[in-house]
């Protein structure tokens, strides 16, 4: 059971949820505090890091087939 908690598919789901949460947070921050560019920049940078992690895990789970 402990093995399942640390599996790549589970980590991928967690990262996708976190990425979606950040999308919502960025949307709200854009509306509520449009002048706070530093906060928006930090949130967007974190979202990019998550997107990179998601892409790496997806590639590991489903590697491209050789040509």
Secondary structure, 3 states (H helix, E strand, C coil): CHHHHCCHHHHHHHHHHHHHHHHHHHHHHHHHCCCCHHHHHHHHHHHHHHHHHHHHHHHHHCCCCCC
